[in-house]
Amino acid sequence: MDWIQIFSNAAQELISPTTAAYALAALGLAIHFGYTGLLNFGQAGFMALGAYGFAISTLTFGFPVWASVLVGIGASIVFALILGIPTLRLRADYLAIVTIAAAEILRLIFTTNTFDDVTGSASGLQGYKGGIAAMNPIPDGTYGFGPFTYNAYDWWIRILGWTVVILAALFTWSIMRSPWGRVIKGIREDEDAVRALGKNVYSYKMQSLILGGVFGTLAGMIFIMPRAVVPANYQTSLTFFIYAILLLGGAATILGPIVGSMIFWVLLSFFSGFMARAVEAGWLPFMTQVQAGQLRFILVGVAIMLLVVFRPQGIFGNKKELSFVR
């Protein structure tokens, strides 16, 4: 078994654009769930809006990169308003029901043949990366060392993606230390007490929903930089993976979603490579390659489950805050 190749492939996930996208989306859920107590199960919908908003604006309307980004952000704000206006005055579980359904409705709309000329239906969209590639300041060539050896474009999207993640983390750290952040955390702990102090709880919840949704939208744009936009990527399982990352790192933390995303994808890549080569080597004669590919999710799930059992607050979480996160 080629252990060097297995560990090399796993190490690449540390700084991959996919890891950055999931980290940013999980940071958005940290604002929703960890800090505000909002049960948003539709983060995949926000990511889909970012991906399709950027791709459609570029391909159909010929918008420049900055305008395509603004279109995606604008779409996510409208989406958050549609979700939040009828639900945020009600119990938390209503938001959970509405968001998971709305995200799936969005995915089906992007999949339908009715809008095939714009969305590409089930085949998705590609060819929208020209603007991002044109902004690349790195000369053509191959750079790096060991497993971290990439061409100029691959390095560019990694630098771009992780820069957005770092800026979003710094911004979140800043606002959570501000009076706004203290109100948000107060809503998570006891919104009736915050309301009794004269704060507009509904307005603060809406702001939190919009902000975390915008993070998810930007994550959707990062997610499509190394791949095509395909509606099958935005199923409900995507949101569940992001929640797993969030709980792995710590729900009400800044570093938790970032480190959680790295650990999640490194483990997933490691188990994927290990299981595939174990089948090839005949270690698992009762299992096919397809079955081995599915088993990796079980192994990652077991690893996360053990962490939850022995450290339920996550890697960076605080037990004092755990009791407030419901």
HELIX and SHEET records of a PDB file:
HELIX    1   1 TRP A    3  GLN A   12  1                                  10    
HELIX    2   2 GLU A   13  ILE A   15  5                                   3    
HELIX    3   3 PRO A   17  LEU A   29  1                                  13    
HELIX    4   4 ALA A   30  THR A   36  3                                   7    
HELIX    5   5 GLN A   43  LEU A   59  1                                  17    
HELIX    6   6 VAL A   65  GLY A   84  1                                  20    
HELIX    7   7 ALA A   92  THR A  111  1                                  20    
HELIX    8   8 ASN A  113  PHE A  115  5                                   3    
HELIX    9   9 ASP A  116  THR A  119  1                                   4    
HELIX   10  10 SER A  121  SER A  123  5                                   3    
HELIX   11  11 GLY A  130  ALA A  134  1                                   5    
HELIX   12  12 ALA A  152  MET A  176  1                                  25    
HELIX   13  13 PRO A  179  ALA A  196  1                                  18    
HELIX   14  14 VAL A  201  PHE A  223  1                                  23    
HELIX   15  15 PRO A  231  TYR A  234  5                                   4    
HELIX   16  16 THR A  236  GLY A  249  1                                  14    
HELIX   17  17 LEU A  255  GLU A  280  1                                  26    
HELIX   18  18 GLN A  289  PHE A  310  1                                  22    
HELIX   19  19 LYS A  319  LEU A  322  1                                   4    
SHEET    1   A 2 THR A 142  PHE A 145  0                                        
SHEET    2   A 2 PHE A 148  ASN A 151 -1                                        
END                                                                             
